[in-house]
């Protein structure tokens, strides 16, 4: 039985107790919130991340889903305390493995795992670099500081690289096929930008630059030999190793690989057009014009017999590769870049040795040779057909005109963000033979401006450094300027992106060399100022 009591609390006392308890609760609230906030934040973040990954798995291709998860992982590592989780040496080795694989393995070599989409062999090699590099950059502020320090000397190049990536991202929102544009964007991010930043981090001095350029030249020998063998046999043995059913399945998943099949497009002026490891002969020719100036650097600037021999072998092999590819634009690009190379070499030689007649003789010989080559192209029918094209060139030129006619209305409809990254051919229902048209169609006029800066700024920096810095670093800068001149020239008639990884790698070298150039200028300016002070008359 309950015991009843006649004692009751007054209402005023109850109110006082309630007010006191409320005050105590309010005082304790900040500590409680501070304790619970991280738990709530992590719970909300986990729910949001799960929703994003789930939606990505449904609406995006596997590469897009992987990219979102990778970004989330990097952010989580970023908030951790600084930890040296990955050694620079491991990242360096992974980078060279990725570089060799990307230069020597065809992009269409795939690995199929049950339940998963086709995985590129190149992507596996790139993945070995992506994972340790992202862990290093996310977990170590020192790594981020080193990269930012090097980029600071080439801020305009970085702005153009970031701006082009932003425009490519925005173009996905206006793409007719957003999932394909998003997948291509993630591919570009992993294949171009991650190696770009990784090289900025691993390259320390001029010796590292020489080693990377030497690796590129050695790979070029393999690529040229494969192209020459294909030209002689008139068959693409890189594609022939696939069983017919597997190759057909690859082409079904990626229609751009249809050019690997034998057909009339493999011949021009009665000659077979080799592709080597590339999908199109034009990309094979473009690779050669990028590498030829680098080969001339080893042939004319280095001292050892091996390096000089390597340089001449790659340079002459590059000319053979261009002939085997039948790429008309490659001939023009080589003429322009080699002419600039000879001019730079003559000027540097004249500055270093003012009493020597070699610069004048070489410069005059180069000028006469250039004039003779131009005359042969104009008046010799066979040379004219090889460089400028024969009867089939008229149809090709007319096709380029039709592409611009079809693309201009689309450009006018959205000149800012374009109509979707890598969707230019789909938009006009035709292939595109001008990268200018591709850039404006896909990423808008700002995308064209930013990518143009990526190509033109290295040329300016390279020519400046080559003519003001008489060291070997200055020579390398001039050589890279010639490679970018050749690439820029060829972009007028080619839209394929097969050599973009190589170009972004060379762009990273330009940034590192600009940083070293700026560091050397600081003590020189300090010495100049001190000399000026000592020479001023005392008041």
C-alpha positions as CSV (number, residue, x, y, z in Angstrom):
1,X,0.0,0.0,0.0
2,X,1.3,3.4,-1.0
3,X,2.0,5.8,1.9
4,X,0.4,9.2,1.5
5,X,1.8,12.4,3.0
6,X,0.2,15.7,3.5
7,X,3.5,17.5,2.7
8,X,3.5,19.3,-0.7
9,X,6.2,21.5,-2.4
10,X,5.1,25.1,-3.1
11,X,4.8,26.1,-6.7
12,X,7.4,28.8,-6.3
13,X,10.0,26.2,-5.1
14,X,9.3,23.9,-8.0
15,X,9.8,26.8,-10.4
16,X,13.1,27.8,-8.7
17,X,14.3,24.2,-9.0
18,X,13.3,24.1,-12.7
19,X,15.2,27.3,-13.4
20,X,18.3,26.1,-11.6
21,X,18.3,22.8,-13.5
22,X,17.8,24.6,-16.8
23,X,20.8,26.9,-16.0
24,X,22.9,23.8,-15.2
25,X,21.8,22.2,-18.4
26,X,22.7,25.3,-20.4
27,X,26.1,25.5,-18.9
28,X,26.8,21.9,-19.7
29,X,25.4,22.1,-23.2
30,X,28.6,23.3,-24.9
31,X,30.6,20.4,-23.5
32,X,28.0,17.9,-24.5
33,X,27.7,19.4,-28.0
34,X,31.5,19.5,-28.3
35,X,31.6,15.8,-27.3
36,X,28.7,14.7,-29.6
37,X,29.5,17.0,-32.6
38,X,32.4,14.9,-34.1
39,X,30.3,11.7,-33.7
40,X,27.3,13.4,-35.4
41,X,29.5,14.9,-38.1
42,X,31.1,11.6,-38.9
43,X,27.7,9.9,-39.0
44,X,26.4,12.6,-41.4
45,X,29.5,12.4,-43.5
46,X,29.2,8.6,-43.7
47,X,25.6,8.8,-44.7
48,X,26.3,11.5,-47.4
49,X,29.3,9.6,-48.7
50,X,27.3,6.4,-48.9
51,X,24.6,8.2,-50.8
52,X,27.1,9.7,-53.2
53,X,28.9,6.4,-53.9
54,X,25.6,4.6,-54.3
55,X,24.4,7.2,-56.8
56,X,27.7,7.1,-58.6
57,X,27.6,3.3,-58.8
58,X,24.2,3.6,-60.4
59,X,24.6,6.5,-62.8
60,X,28.4,6.7,-63.4
61,X,30.8,4.2,-65.0
62,X,33.1,2.3,-62.7
63,X,36.0,4.8,-63.2
64,X,33.8,7.6,-62.0
65,X,32.8,5.7,-58.9
66,X,36.4,4.9,-58.2
67,X,37.3,8.6,-58.5
68,X,34.7,9.7,-56.0
69,X,35.9,7.1,-53.5
70,X,39.5,8.1,-54.1
71,X,38.8,11.7,-53.5
72,X,37.0,10.9,-50.3
73,X,39.9,8.8,-49.1
74,X,42.4,11.6,-49.9
75,X,40.2,14.1,-47.9
76,X,40.2,11.7,-44.9
77,X,44.0,11.3,-45.1
78,X,44.4,15.1,-45.4
79,X,42.9,15.7,-41.9
80,X,45.3,13.1,-40.3
81,X,48.5,14.2,-38.5
82,X,51.6,14.5,-40.8
83,X,53.0,11.1,-41.3
84,X,55.8,10.0,-43.7
85,X,53.7,7.0,-45.0
86,X,55.4,6.7,-48.4
87,X,59.1,7.2,-49.3
88,X,60.0,9.5,-52.2
89,X,62.1,6.7,-53.7
90,X,59.1,4.4,-54.0
91,X,57.1,7.1,-55.7
92,X,60.0,7.7,-58.1
93,X,60.2,4.0,-59.0
94,X,56.5,3.9,-59.5
95,X,56.6,6.9,-61.8
96,X,59.3,5.4,-64.1
97,X,57.3,2.2,-64.3
98,X,54.2,4.2,-65.2
99,X,56.1,6.2,-67.8
100,X,57.6,3.2,-69.5
101,X,54.3,1.3,-69.5
102,X,52.4,4.3,-70.9
103,X,54.9,4.8,-73.7
104,X,55.4,1.2,-74.7
105,X,52.1,-0.6,-74.1
106,X,49.2,0.1,-76.5
107,X,46.2,1.8,-74.8
108,X,43.8,-0.9,-76.0
109,X,45.7,-3.7,-74.2
110,X,43.1,-4.7,-71.6
111,X,42.7,-7.2,-68.8
112,X,39.2,-8.7,-68.1
113,X,38.3,-9.9,-64.6
114,X,35.1,-11.7,-64.0
115,X,32.4,-9.3,-62.9
116,X,34.4,-6.2,-63.7
117,X,34.8,-4.0,-66.8
118,X,37.8,-4.1,-69.1
119,X,40.9,-2.7,-67.3
120,X,43.7,-1.1,-69.3
121,X,47.2,-2.5,-68.7
122,X,48.4,1.1,-68.7
123,X,45.9,1.9,-66.0
124,X,47.3,-0.8,-63.8
125,X,50.7,0.7,-64.1
126,X,49.3,4.2,-63.5
127,X,47.5,2.9,-60.4
128,X,50.8,1.8,-58.9
129,X,51.8,5.5,-59.0
130,X,48.4,7.0,-58.1
131,X,48.0,5.2,-54.8
132,X,51.3,6.0,-53.1
133,X,51.5,9.5,-54.5
134,X,48.0,10.4,-53.3
135,X,48.8,8.9,-49.9
136,X,52.0,11.0,-49.7
137,X,50.4,14.2,-50.8
138,X,47.4,13.8,-48.5
139,X,49.4,12.7,-45.4
140,X,52.4,15.0,-45.6
141,X,52.3,18.8,-45.6
142,X,56.0,18.7,-46.6
143,X,55.2,17.1,-49.9
144,X,52.4,19.6,-50.6
145,X,54.9,22.4,-49.7
146,X,57.5,21.2,-52.1
147,X,55.0,20.9,-54.9
148,X,53.5,24.4,-54.2
149,X,57.0,25.9,-54.0
150,X,57.9,24.6,-57.5
151,X,54.6,25.6,-59.0
152,X,55.0,29.2,-57.6
153,X,57.7,29.9,-60.2
154,X,55.3,29.0,-63.1
155,X,52.0,30.3,-61.7
156,X,50.5,31.1,-65.1
157,X,51.0,27.5,-66.3
158,X,49.4,26.2,-63.1
159,X,46.4,28.6,-63.6
160,X,46.0,27.3,-67.2
161,X,46.2,23.7,-66.1
162,X,43.7,24.2,-63.3
163,X,41.5,26.3,-65.5
164,X,41.3,23.7,-68.2
165,X,40.4,21.1,-65.7
166,X,37.6,23.3,-64.3
167,X,36.2,24.0,-67.7
168,X,36.3,20.2,-68.6
169,X,34.4,19.6,-65.3
170,X,31.8,22.2,-66.0
171,X,31.3,20.9,-69.5
172,X,30.0,17.6,-68.0
173,X,27.0,19.5,-66.8
174,X,26.1,20.5,-70.4
175,X,27.1,17.2,-72.1
176,X,24.5,15.2,-74.1
177,X,26.2,12.1,-72.6
178,X,27.3,13.2,-69.1
179,X,28.3,9.7,-67.9
180,X,30.8,9.3,-70.8
181,X,32.1,12.8,-70.3
182,X,32.6,12.2,-66.6
183,X,34.4,8.9,-67.3
184,X,36.7,10.6,-69.8
185,X,37.3,13.4,-67.3
186,X,38.3,11.0,-64.6
187,X,40.6,9.2,-67.2
188,X,42.2,12.6,-68.0
189,X,42.6,13.4,-64.3
190,X,44.4,10.1,-63.6
191,X,46.4,9.8,-66.8
192,X,47.5,13.5,-67.3
193,X,47.2,15.4,-64.0
194,X,48.4,12.8,-61.5
195,X,51.6,12.1,-63.4
196,X,52.0,15.8,-63.9
197,X,52.0,16.6,-60.2
198,X,54.0,13.4,-59.4
199,X,56.8,14.5,-61.8
200,X,56.9,18.0,-60.2
201,X,57.5,16.2,-56.9
202,X,60.1,13.6,-57.9
203,X,62.3,15.8,-60.2
204,X,65.1,17.3,-58.1
205,X,67.7,18.6,-60.5
206,X,69.0,18.6,-64.0
207,X,70.3,15.0,-63.7
208,X,66.7,13.8,-63.0
209,X,65.5,15.7,-66.1
210,X,68.2,14.1,-68.2
211,X,67.3,10.6,-66.9
212,X,63.6,11.1,-67.7
213,X,64.4,12.4,-71.2
214,X,66.8,9.5,-71.8
215,X,64.1,7.1,-70.8
216,X,61.7,8.7,-73.3
217,X,64.3,8.4,-76.0
218,X,64.9,4.7,-75.3
219,X,61.2,4.0,-75.4
220,X,61.0,6.0,-78.7
221,X,63.5,3.5,-80.2
222,X,61.1,0.6,-79.4
223,X,58.0,2.6,-80.7
224,X,59.8,3.4,-84.0
225,X,61.1,-0.1,-84.5
226,X,57.6,-1.5,-84.0
227,X,56.2,1.1,-86.5
228,X,58.9,0.3,-89.1
229,X,58.2,-3.4,-88.8
230,X,54.5,-2.9,-89.1
231,X,55.2,-0.7,-92.2
232,X,57.2,-3.5,-93.8
233,X,54.8,-6.3,-93.0
234,X,51.7,-4.1,-93.6
235,X,49.9,-5.5,-90.6
236,X,49.4,-4.3,-87.1
237,X,50.9,-7.1,-85.1
238,X,50.0,-5.4,-81.8
239,X,46.3,-5.9,-82.7
240,X,46.9,-9.3,-84.4
241,X,47.8,-11.0,-81.2
242,X,44.1,-10.6,-80.1
243,X,41.8,-13.4,-81.0
244,X,39.2,-12.2,-83.5
245,X,36.3,-12.5,-81.0
246,X,38.2,-10.6,-78.3
247,X,39.2,-7.8,-80.8
248,X,35.6,-7.5,-81.9
249,X,34.4,-7.2,-78.3
250,X,37.0,-4.5,-77.7
251,X,35.8,-2.5,-80.7
252,X,32.2,-3.0,-79.6
253,X,33.0,-1.5,-76.2
254,X,35.1,1.3,-77.7
255,X,34.2,2.1,-81.4
256,X,37.3,4.4,-81.7
257,X,39.4,1.2,-82.0
258,X,37.7,0.3,-85.3
259,X,40.7,1.9,-87.1
260,X,42.8,-1.0,-85.9
261,X,41.0,-3.3,-88.4
262,X,42.6,-3.6,-91.9
263,X,41.1,-1.3,-94.5
264,X,41.7,1.4,-97.1
265,X,42.4,4.0,-94.4
266,X,45.7,2.3,-93.8
267,X,47.0,3.4,-97.2
268,X,47.8,6.8,-98.6
269,X,49.5,7.4,-102.0
270,X,50.0,3.7,-102.3
271,X,51.9,3.4,-99.1
272,X,50.9,1.7,-95.9
273,X,50.4,3.9,-92.8
274,X,51.9,2.4,-89.6
275,X,50.3,3.0,-86.2
276,X,52.9,1.3,-83.9
277,X,51.4,1.3,-80.4
278,X,48.9,4.0,-81.2
279,X,45.4,3.8,-82.5
280,X,46.0,6.2,-85.4
281,X,49.0,6.8,-87.6
282,X,48.6,10.5,-86.9
283,X,49.4,10.0,-83.2
284,X,52.4,7.9,-84.2
285,X,53.7,10.8,-86.3
286,X,52.9,13.3,-83.5
287,X,55.0,11.3,-81.0
288,X,58.0,11.5,-83.3
289,X,57.9,15.2,-83.8
290,X,57.8,15.7,-80.0
291,X,60.8,13.4,-79.5
292,X,63.0,14.5,-82.3
293,X,64.1,17.8,-80.6
294,X,64.9,15.9,-77.4
295,X,67.0,13.4,-79.5
296,X,68.9,16.3,-81.1
297,X,69.7,17.6,-77.6
298,X,71.5,14.3,-76.7
299,X,73.2,14.3,-80.1
300,X,74.6,17.8,-79.9
301,X,74.8,18.7,-76.2
302,X,75.8,15.5,-74.3
303,X,79.3,14.2,-74.1
304,X,79.2,10.4,-73.8
305,X,79.3,8.2,-76.9
306,X,76.2,6.3,-75.8
307,X,74.1,9.4,-75.3
308,X,75.3,11.0,-78.6
309,X,74.6,7.7,-80.4
310,X,71.2,7.4,-78.7
311,X,70.3,11.0,-79.8
312,X,71.2,10.4,-83.5
313,X,69.5,7.0,-83.6
314,X,66.2,8.5,-82.2
315,X,66.4,11.6,-84.5
316,X,66.9,9.6,-87.7
317,X,64.5,7.0,-86.4
318,X,61.9,9.7,-85.9
319,X,62.2,10.8,-89.5
320,X,61.7,7.1,-90.6
321,X,58.7,6.9,-88.2
322,X,57.1,10.0,-89.7
323,X,57.5,8.5,-93.2
324,X,56.0,5.2,-92.0
325,X,53.1,7.0,-90.4
326,X,52.3,9.0,-93.5
327,X,51.3,11.9,-91.3
328,X,51.4,15.1,-93.3
329,X,51.2,17.4,-90.3
330,X,54.2,15.7,-88.8
331,X,56.4,16.8,-91.6
332,X,55.5,20.4,-91.2
333,X,55.9,20.2,-87.4
334,X,59.4,18.7,-87.8
335,X,60.5,21.4,-90.2
336,X,59.3,24.2,-87.9
337,X,60.7,22.7,-84.7
338,X,64.1,21.7,-86.2
339,X,64.5,25.2,-87.8
340,X,63.9,26.8,-84.3
341,X,66.3,24.2,-82.8
342,X,69.1,25.2,-85.2
343,X,68.5,28.9,-84.6
344,X,68.7,28.4,-80.8
345,X,71.8,26.2,-81.1
346,X,73.5,28.8,-83.3
347,X,72.7,31.7,-81.0
348,X,73.9,29.8,-77.9
349,X,77.1,28.7,-79.6
350,X,77.8,32.2,-80.8
351,X,77.4,33.6,-77.2
352,X,79.6,30.9,-75.7
353,X,82.3,31.2,-78.3
354,X,82.3,34.5,-80.0
355,X,85.5,33.8,-82.0
356,X,84.1,30.7,-83.6
357,X,82.6,30.7,-87.1
358,X,80.6,27.5,-86.5
359,X,77.4,29.2,-85.4
360,X,77.4,31.3,-88.6
361,X,78.2,28.3,-90.8
362,X,75.6,26.1,-89.1
363,X,73.0,28.9,-89.2
364,X,73.6,29.6,-92.9
365,X,73.6,25.9,-93.7
366,X,70.3,25.4,-91.9
367,X,68.8,28.4,-93.7
368,X,69.8,27.1,-97.1
369,X,68.7,23.5,-96.2
370,X,65.3,24.8,-95.1
371,X,64.9,26.8,-98.3
372,X,65.8,23.7,-100.4
373,X,63.3,21.5,-98.5
374,X,60.6,24.1,-99.0
375,X,61.4,24.2,-102.7
376,X,61.3,20.4,-103.0
377,X,57.9,20.3,-101.3
378,X,56.6,22.9,-103.7
379,X,58.0,21.7,-107.0
380,X,58.7,17.9,-106.5
381,X,55.5,16.1,-106.9
382,X,56.3,13.1,-104.7
383,X,57.5,15.4,-101.9
384,X,54.5,17.6,-102.4
385,X,52.1,14.6,-102.1
386,X,53.9,13.3,-98.9
387,X,53.8,16.7,-97.1
388,X,50.9,18.6,-98.5
389,X,48.9,15.7,-100.0
390,X,47.8,14.6,-103.4
391,X,44.3,14.2,-104.8
392,X,43.0,12.7,-101.6
393,X,44.2,15.8,-99.7
394,X,41.5,17.9,-101.3
395,X,38.8,15.6,-99.9
396,X,40.5,15.7,-96.5
397,X,40.7,19.5,-96.5
398,X,37.1,19.8,-97.6
399,X,36.2,17.5,-94.7
400,X,37.8,19.9,-92.3
401,X,35.9,22.7,-93.7
402,X,32.6,20.8,-93.3
403,X,33.5,20.0,-89.7
404,X,33.8,23.7,-88.9
405,X,30.5,24.5,-90.7
406,X,28.8,21.8,-88.6
407,X,30.5,23.0,-85.4
408,X,30.0,26.8,-85.5
409,X,26.3,26.7,-84.7
410,X,27.0,24.5,-81.7
411,X,29.8,26.9,-80.6
412,X,27.4,29.8,-80.8
413,X,24.8,28.0,-78.7
414,X,27.1,27.6,-75.7
415,X,30.5,29.3,-76.1
416,X,31.3,29.3,-72.3
417,X,31.1,25.7,-71.1
418,X,30.8,23.8,-74.4
419,X,28.9,20.6,-75.0
420,X,30.7,18.0,-73.0
421,X,34.3,16.8,-72.6
422,X,35.4,14.5,-75.4
423,X,32.1,14.7,-77.1
424,X,33.1,16.7,-80.1
425,X,32.9,13.9,-82.7
426,X,29.5,12.8,-81.3
427,X,28.1,16.4,-81.6
428,X,28.8,16.8,-85.3
429,X,28.5,13.0,-86.1
430,X,31.9,13.0,-87.6
431,X,35.6,12.8,-86.7
432,X,37.3,16.1,-85.9
433,X,40.7,17.0,-87.4
434,X,41.4,20.2,-85.5
435,X,42.0,20.4,-81.8
436,X,41.0,24.0,-81.8
437,X,37.5,23.0,-82.9
438,X,37.4,20.1,-80.4
439,X,38.4,22.4,-77.5
440,X,35.8,25.1,-78.3
441,X,33.0,22.5,-78.9
442,X,33.7,20.5,-75.8
443,X,35.0,23.0,-73.2
444,X,34.0,26.4,-74.6
445,X,36.2,29.4,-75.5
446,X,37.7,29.5,-71.9
447,X,38.8,25.9,-72.3
448,X,40.6,26.8,-75.6
449,X,42.3,29.8,-73.9
450,X,43.5,27.7,-70.9
451,X,44.8,24.8,-73.1
452,X,46.4,27.3,-75.4
453,X,48.2,28.7,-72.4
454,X,49.5,25.2,-71.5
455,X,51.2,25.0,-74.9
456,X,52.3,28.6,-75.6
457,X,53.7,29.4,-72.1
458,X,56.3,26.6,-72.1
459,X,57.4,27.9,-75.5
460,X,58.0,31.4,-74.1
461,X,59.7,30.1,-71.0
462,X,61.9,27.7,-72.9
463,X,63.1,30.3,-75.4
464,X,63.7,32.8,-72.6
465,X,65.7,30.4,-70.6
466,X,67.6,29.0,-73.6
467,X,68.8,32.5,-74.6
468,X,69.6,33.8,-71.1
469,X,71.0,30.7,-69.4
470,X,74.0,29.2,-71.1
471,X,74.2,26.2,-68.9
472,X,72.9,22.7,-69.9
473,X,69.6,23.5,-68.2
474,X,69.1,26.4,-70.6
475,X,69.7,24.0,-73.5
476,X,67.1,21.6,-72.2
477,X,64.6,24.5,-71.8
478,X,65.1,25.4,-75.5
479,X,64.7,21.8,-76.6
480,X,61.4,21.5,-74.7
481,X,60.3,24.7,-76.4
482,X,60.9,23.1,-79.8
483,X,58.9,20.0,-78.7
484,X,56.0,22.2,-77.7
485,X,56.3,24.2,-81.0
486,X,56.0,20.9,-82.9
487,X,53.0,19.8,-80.8
488,X,51.2,23.1,-81.2
489,X,51.7,23.0,-84.9
490,X,50.3,19.5,-85.1
491,X,47.3,20.3,-83.0
492,X,45.9,22.3,-85.9
493,X,45.3,19.1,-87.8
494,X,44.9,16.5,-85.1
495,X,42.4,16.0,-82.2
496,X,43.5,12.7,-80.8
497,X,44.8,12.8,-77.2
498,X,47.1,9.8,-77.2
499,X,50.2,11.9,-76.5
500,X,48.7,14.1,-73.8
501,X,50.4,12.1,-71.0
502,X,53.8,12.8,-72.6
503,X,53.0,16.5,-73.1
504,X,51.9,16.9,-69.4
505,X,55.1,15.2,-68.3
506,X,57.2,17.6,-70.3
507,X,55.1,20.4,-69.0
508,X,56.0,19.3,-65.4
509,X,59.7,19.4,-66.4
510,X,59.2,23.0,-67.7
511,X,57.8,23.9,-64.3
512,X,60.7,22.4,-62.4
513,X,63.2,24.0,-64.6
514,X,61.5,27.4,-64.2
515,X,61.8,26.9,-60.4
516,X,65.5,26.1,-60.7
517,X,66.0,29.1,-63.0
518,X,64.3,31.4,-60.6
519,X,66.4,30.1,-57.7
520,X,69.6,30.8,-59.6
521,X,68.5,34.3,-60.3
522,X,68.1,35.2,-56.7
523,X,71.8,35.2,-55.7
524,X,72.8,36.7,-59.0
525,X,70.5,39.7,-58.3
526,X,71.8,40.0,-54.8
527,X,75.4,40.1,-56.1
528,X,74.4,42.7,-58.7
529,X,72.7,44.9,-56.1
530,X,75.8,44.7,-53.8
531,X,78.1,45.6,-56.7
532,X,75.9,48.5,-57.6
533,X,76.0,49.8,-54.0
534,X,79.8,49.6,-53.9
535,X,80.2,51.4,-57.2
536,X,78.0,54.3,-56.1
537,X,80.0,57.4,-55.1
538,X,79.9,58.2,-51.4
539,X,77.9,61.3,-50.5
